[in-house]
Amino acid sequence: NDSTSGTHGWDWSTRPLTTSGVVSNLIARQIIFVGGKGGVGKTTTAAALALVAADRNRKCLVVSTDPAHSLGDIFRHDIGDTETSLAPNLTGLEIDPDSEAATHIASIKNQMKNLVHPRLYGEIDRQLDLAAHAPGATEAALLERVAELMAVAGSRFDIVIFDTAPSGHTVRLLSLPEVMSAWIDGLLRHRARSNHFSSMLKNLGGGHKQGDDLSLIHEAQDHDKNSLEDRVKTVLTKRRRKFIVARERLLDTAMTAFLLVVNPDRLSILESRKIVDTLKRFDMTVSSLIVNRVLTETIAASGDFIDARRSQESKYLLEISEVFTEMPRLIVPLKACDVHGIDALRALGTELLTA
């Protein structure tokens, strides 16, 4: 990859901000999100990074959140929605969004039925069965699972790598902790207003404070412990705490990295620019960029078609260097064959380490 050529407008010896420490810095984190436009090679990249981490004795969990799972195909191993050993120090998991939503709704049903009279059980089932088909229900369930998996990074696993869905889903996934926290805030404020006068009376009577740094709730206890109100509030606060922790971890650049995979083509670059701009609105930055499937000068191929492709790619590579100017990036050449299996993934991981 280090030969030079002036024929296509791209100098491979001076490509900026490409360092051999990019991958080492990435796998030193506890959480990595690998994102980008659909079809750019996110799953292959996530799998190769996971294997690099595992080979360096980091206990790694690689998770697919894309409904069109291909992680198992990449490893040539059945994975599914249970943690599956793929190699020493490496575990794989494919989240089934529909199954996750069904489990999520069932959990809420059980929680609600613990709070109401049995004669309301049928109404709870009816309402929540309808809610399961509401827009955003599947993504909310998926987020909750992702938040739980983020929480095990640094404890059960040294590193958790998420092979995320196409970029539109990724952005919503990353923004949902804030959205869900605001929604739960609204519910708690609504309950607080309904109990306002009771709370004031109990404060005058010597009511005591409760709350902690994560719940962000510091108010007089306005109901008895184990009462219906107390149990409802406990359920809401527990979910809120989970989303706040996820949000804090997402914003912690020492803990979490977002890796963007892009191909040297127009649509991929446009989509990647949208991702970067959207993440900035949530105070998040892309840690590194992998430019995948490039016809580098080391690929021994020629002819009118190849020369035309190289000429077009050189323009896109120049655009990438100008648009993502401050972002460390790696160039990954186009492969003659698809990357499948442990040996091919390990070879790609080694290439990433030395690119």
C-alpha positions in Angstrom: 0.0 0.0 0.0 3.0 2.3 0.2 4.0 2.7 -3.4 3.4 6.1 -5.1 1.6 7.0 -8.3 1.0 10.3 -9.9 -1.2 8.9 -12.7 -4.5 8.9 -10.8 -4.1 11.9 -8.5 -3.5 10.1 -5.2 -0.2 9.8 -3.5 -0.2 6.6 -1.4 3.0 7.5 0.4 1.5 10.7 1.8 -2.0 9.8 2.7 -2.7 11.9 5.8 -3.4 10.8 9.4 -3.0 7.1 8.6 -1.1 5.5 11.5 -0.2 2.0 12.5 -1.6 2.7 16.0 -5.3 3.2 14.9 -6.4 -0.4 15.5 -4.3 -0.8 18.7 -6.0 2.4 20.1 -9.4 1.1 19.1 -9.1 -2.3 20.8 -7.8 -0.6 23.9 -11.3 0.7 24.5 -14.1 -1.2 26.2 -16.8 -0.5 23.7 -16.6 -0.1 19.9 -19.5 0.7 17.5 -18.7 -0.2 13.9 -21.1 1.7 11.6 -21.6 3.0 8.1 -23.8 2.6 5.0 -25.2 -0.8 4.4 -22.9 -3.1 2.4 -19.6 -1.2 3.0 -18.1 -4.1 5.0 -19.0 -3.3 8.6 -19.5 -6.9 9.7 -16.2 -8.1 8.2 -14.4 -5.1 9.9 -16.1 -5.8 13.3 -15.2 -9.5 13.1 -11.6 -8.8 12.2 -11.2 -6.3 15.0 -12.8 -8.7 17.5 -10.4 -11.5 16.5 -7.4 -9.0 16.8 -8.6 -8.2 20.3 -9.1 -11.9 21.2 -5.6 -12.8 19.9 -4.2 -10.1 22.2 -5.8 -11.9 25.2 -8.7 -9.4 25.5 -11.9 -11.3 26.3 -14.2 -10.0 23.5 -17.9 -10.1 22.7 -18.8 -9.2 19.2 -22.5 -8.3 18.8 -24.6 -7.9 15.6 -27.6 -5.6 15.9 -28.4 -5.7 12.2 -31.7 -7.6 11.4 -30.0 -9.0 8.3 -27.4 -10.9 10.3 -24.2 -12.0 8.5 -21.9 -12.3 11.5 -22.4 -16.1 11.6 -21.8 -16.3 7.9 -18.5 -14.3 8.2 -17.2 -16.7 10.9 -18.8 -19.8 9.2 -20.4 -20.6 12.5 -24.0 -20.6 13.7 -24.5 -17.9 16.3 -28.0 -16.8 16.9 -29.4 -14.9 19.9 -27.3 -16.7 22.5 -23.7 -16.1 23.4 -21.6 -18.5 21.3 -17.9 -19.2 21.5 -16.1 -18.5 18.2 -12.5 -18.7 19.2 -10.3 -18.5 22.3 -11.3 -15.2 24.1 -14.0 -14.5 21.5 -17.8 -14.8 21.9 -20.4 -13.9 19.3 -24.0 -12.8 19.6 -26.7 -11.9 17.1 -29.6 -10.0 18.6 -33.0 -10.8 17.1 -34.9 -7.5 17.2 -38.4 -9.1 16.9 -37.6 -11.7 19.6 -36.1 -8.9 21.8 -39.3 -6.8 21.4 -41.4 -9.8 22.3 -39.3 -10.5 25.4 -39.4 -6.8 26.3 -43.2 -6.6 26.1 -43.5 -9.8 28.1 -41.3 -8.3 30.8 -43.4 -5.1 31.0 -46.6 -7.2 31.2 -45.2 -9.1 34.2 -44.1 -5.8 35.9 -47.5 -4.2 35.3 -49.4 -7.3 36.5 -47.5 -7.0 39.8 -48.9 -3.5 40.2 -52.6 -3.9 39.4 -55.7 -6.0 40.4 -56.0 -9.4 38.5 -59.2 -8.2 36.8 -57.0 -5.7 34.8 -54.7 -8.4 33.4 -56.7 -8.8 30.2 -56.6 -5.1 29.5 -52.8 -5.0 30.1 -52.3 -7.8 27.7 -54.5 -6.1 25.1 -52.8 -2.7 25.4 -49.3 -4.0 25.4 -49.9 -6.4 22.5 -51.0 -3.3 20.5 -47.9 -1.4 21.8 -45.7 -4.1 20.4 -46.7 -3.0 16.9 -46.2 0.7 17.6 -43.4 2.6 15.7 -40.2 2.4 17.7 -41.2 -0.5 19.9 -38.6 -2.8 18.4 -35.9 -0.2 18.5 -36.6 0.6 22.1 -36.3 -3.1 23.0 -33.1 -3.4 21.0 -31.7 -0.3 22.8 -32.4 -1.9 26.2 -30.5 -5.0 25.2 -27.6 -3.0 23.9 -27.5 -0.9 27.1 -27.3 -4.1 29.1 -24.5 -5.4 26.9 -22.6 -2.1 27.2 -22.8 -2.5 31.0 -20.8 -5.8 30.8 -17.9 -4.2 29.0 -15.0 -4.0 31.5 -16.5 -6.7 33.7 -17.7 -9.9 32.0 -15.8 -8.9 28.9 -12.8 -6.7 28.4 -14.3 -5.3 25.2 -17.7 -5.4 23.4 -17.8 -4.7 19.7 -21.1 -3.8 18.1 -21.7 -4.5 14.4 -24.5 -2.0 14.0 -27.4 -1.8 11.5 -27.2 0.5 8.5 -26.5 4.1 9.5 -30.1 5.4 10.0 -30.7 2.7 12.6 -27.4 3.4 14.2 -28.1 7.1 14.7 -31.4 6.4 16.3 -29.9 3.7 18.5 -27.3 6.2 19.8 -29.8 8.9 20.4 -32.4 6.8 22.1 -30.8 6.9 25.6 -31.4 10.6 25.7 -34.9 10.3 24.2 -36.0 7.5 26.6 -34.5 9.4 29.6 -36.6 12.4 28.7 -39.7 10.3 28.3 -39.2 8.7 31.7 -38.6 12.2 33.2 -42.0 13.2 31.8 -43.7 10.2 33.5 -42.0 11.0 36.8 -42.9 14.6 36.6 -46.5 13.7 35.9 -46.6 11.5 39.0 -44.9 14.2 41.0 -47.6 16.7 40.0 -50.4 14.3 40.9 -48.8 13.9 44.4 -47.7 17.5 44.9 -49.9 18.4 47.8 -49.4 15.1 49.5 -45.6 15.6 49.2 -45.9 19.2 50.7 -47.8 17.9 53.7 -45.3 15.1 54.3 -42.4 17.6 54.0 -44.0 19.7 56.7 -44.4 16.6 58.8 -40.7 15.7 58.5 -40.6 13.6 55.2 -37.1 12.4 54.3 -35.1 12.7 51.1 -34.2 9.9 48.8 -32.3 9.5 45.5 -28.8 9.0 44.2 -26.4 10.4 41.5 -27.8 8.1 38.8 -31.5 8.4 39.4 -31.1 12.2 39.6 -34.2 12.3 41.8 -33.8 14.2 45.1 -37.2 14.8 46.6 -39.2 14.1 49.7 -40.6 10.6 49.9 -44.2 11.2 49.2 -45.5 7.6 49.6 -44.8 4.6 51.7 -42.3 2.0 50.8 -43.7 -1.0 48.9 -46.8 1.0 48.0 -48.1 1.0 44.5 -46.6 4.4 43.8 -43.3 3.4 45.3 -43.1 0.3 43.0 -44.1 2.2 39.9 -41.4 4.8 40.6 -38.8 2.1 41.3 -39.5 0.5 37.9 -39.3 3.8 36.0 -36.2 4.9 37.9 -34.4 1.6 37.2 -35.0 2.0 33.5 -33.9 5.6 33.6 -30.7 4.7 35.4 -29.9 2.1 32.7 -30.3 4.6 29.9 -28.3 7.3 31.7 -25.4 4.9 32.3 -25.5 3.9 28.5 -25.5 7.6 27.6 -22.6 8.4 29.8 -20.6 5.4 28.4 -21.4 6.5 24.8 -20.0 10.0 25.5 -16.9 8.7 27.3 -14.2 8.7 24.5 -11.8 6.9 26.8 -14.2 4.0 27.0 -16.2 4.1 23.8 -15.1 4.5 20.1 -17.2 4.8 17.0 -15.5 3.4 13.9 -16.9 4.4 10.5 -16.5 2.2 7.4 -16.7 3.8 4.0 -16.2 2.8 0.4 -14.7 5.1 -2.2 -18.0 5.8 -3.9 -20.4 8.7 -3.9 -23.3 7.3 -1.9 -21.1 5.9 0.8 -19.3 9.2 1.3 -22.6 11.1 1.4 -24.1 8.7 3.9 -20.9 8.9 6.0 -21.0 12.7 6.1 -24.6 12.5 7.3 -23.5 10.1 10.1 -20.7 12.4 11.2 -22.8 15.5 11.2 -25.7 13.8 13.1 -23.3 12.3 15.7 -21.9 15.8 16.3 -25.4 17.0 17.3 -25.3 14.4 20.1 -21.8 15.5 21.2 -20.3 12.3 19.7 -17.3 12.0 17.4 -16.1 9.3 15.0 -12.8 7.9 16.3 -11.5 6.5 13.1 -12.3 5.8 9.5 -11.7 2.7 7.4 -11.7 3.2 3.7 -12.6 -0.3 2.5 -12.4 -2.1 -0.9 -9.9 0.3 -2.6 -8.2 -0.5 -5.9 -4.7 0.4 -4.5 -1.7 0.5 -6.7 -0.5 -2.8 -5.3 -3.3 -4.6 -7.0 -1.8 -6.0 -10.2 -4.7 -5.3 -12.6 -4.9 -3.0 -15.6 -7.1 -2.3 -18.6 -9.5 0.4 -19.6 -12.2 -0.7 -17.1 -9.7 -0.9 -14.1 -8.0 2.3 -15.1 -11.4 4.1 -15.2 -12.3 2.7 -11.8 -9.0 3.8 -10.3 -9.4 7.3 -11.8 -12.9 7.6 -10.3 -11.7 6.2 -6.9 -8.8 8.7 -6.8 -11.3 11.6 -6.9 -13.3 10.0 -4.1 -10.2 9.3 -2.0 -9.3 12.9 -2.4 -12.8 13.9 -1.3 -12.5 11.6 1.7 -9.2 13.2 2.7 -10.7 16.7 2.5 -14.1 15.9 4.2 -12.7 13.8 7.0 -9.5 15.7 7.3 -9.0 15.4 11.1 -10.0 11.7 11.3 -7.4 8.9 11.5 -8.1 6.5 8.7 -6.9 3.2 7.2 -6.9 2.1 3.6 -8.0 -1.5 3.0 -7.4 -2.9 -0.5 -10.1 -4.7 -2.5 -9.8 -8.4 -2.0 -9.8 -11.0 -4.7 -12.1 -13.2 -2.6 -14.7 -12.7 0.1 -13.3 -12.7 3.6 -14.8 -15.7 5.5 -13.6 -17.9 8.3 -11.1 -17.4 11.1 -7.9 -17.6 9.0 -9.1 -14.9 6.5 -10.4 -12.7 9.3 -7.1 -13.1 11.2 -5.2 -12.1 8.0 -7.4 -9.0 7.6 -6.8 -8.1 11.3 -3.1 -8.4 10.8 -3.3 -6.2 7.8 -5.3 -3.6 9.7 -2.7 -3.5 12.4 0.1 -2.8 10.0 -1.8 -0.6 7.5 
